[in-house]
């Protein structure tokens, strides 16, 4: 079963598994399949171990307004998980806006890779945020 195996796995977490359309973060599933009321959906915003639904994401071209929720949170590294097959486009004006808000490092990667990089930064003790799209 694809959900069991997943596209990314790391027992240490906080992101323990990423599968098509969802994530397991600290033992809690976040997907749109309705299995749990706790879940935040297939698009997530993760800062430290705090998960929220990335409800601003709409379509496959990011706008500044879709990123703004992480501003003012003392984030050093922002990782954008742009989908399993990299369907999300990040225009230059959005990258510039992120830089203007004092975020030192921006990493844009397919979502399974973004999950791995998030866990790595998290375990290095860096102040990291992840905005990730869980499908395409």
N, C-alpha and C positions, 0 to 999 in steps of 0.2 A: 504494500500500500504506500502510495507516494507521500501521503501526509506523515506516516510513521517514519519513513526514511528521510524525507525532506530534501531541500535544495542546499541547505546549510545546517550543520549540527555542531554544537559545542556544549558539552555537559556542564562546563563551568559557568556559562551564561555571562551577563544577564540574558542575552538572546540565546536560548538553548536550541531552537530550531526555527527554520524558515521554510515554509512549503508554499506551493502555489495558492495564493489568496489568503495567506495568514502566517502568524508567528506564534511561537511559544516563548514567553518571556517570564522568567522566574516562576515557571510552572503553570502559568496562566495562558490560555489560548486567546488569541486576538484574530478573529476572522469574521467573515460575513455569513457563515453557514448556520448561524442561529443555535449552535450547540450550547453556548453559554451567554448569559446576560451580562457577565462581567467584561467580556471581550470588547476591544476598542475598534474592531473592524480590520479590513485588509490594508488600510493606509494608516500608518502610525507616526506619532511624534514621541520620541524617547529622549529624555534628558536624565542622566544618571540611571536610576531604576524606575523612574516615574513615566508611565505610558499613558498617552492620551490619543484619541482619534485625531488623525490629521484631516480634519473636516474641510479645511480650506482648499485642499487639492481638488482641482476640477479640470478635466481634460489632460492633454499630454504636453502642454507647453506651460512651464511655470511662469507665474507672475509674481511681482514683489509682494503682493498681499498674501500669497500662499506661504511665504517664508517668515513673515513679520512676527509670528507668535514666539519665535526663539530669541528675538531681540530683547535686550535688557535682562537676560538670564545668566550673564557672565560666562557665556560659552566661548571656549577657545577654538574648538574644532567643530565644524558642521559637516556632517556626512549626509549626502543626498543619495538615497537608494532610488535609482531612476527606473525601476522595474526589472523583472527577470530577464527580459530581452531588450532592456535599455530604451523603452518607448518614450520616456519623458525627456523633453528638450529643456535645456537650461540656457535661456538667452543671456548675452553679455550684460545687459542692463540689470539683470537679477544678480549675476556674479558681482558686479560693481556695487550694488546695494548692500550685499552681504559684507563686502570688504569695508564699505563706508560705515557700517555698524560695528566695526571693531573686531570682527571674527578673524582670527589670525590665519586659520587654515580652512580651506574648503576642499572636500573630497567628493567627487562625483563618480559613482560606480554602479554597476548592475546590483540590484538589491541583495542577492546572496553574498557578494563580495563586500558590500557596504556593511552587512551584519557582522562579518568577520572583522572588518576594520573597526567597527564600533566596539566590539568586545575587547579588541587589542588596546585601543585608546583608553577604554574604561579601566582595564587592568593595569595600565601604566599610570593611572591616577590623573589622567587629563580630564578637563571639563569638556565633555563631548555631548553633542546632540545628534540625533538621527531623525531625518524625515524620510520615510520610506513608503514606496508604492509596492504592494504585495502581489500584483499580477504583471501583465505585459511589461 
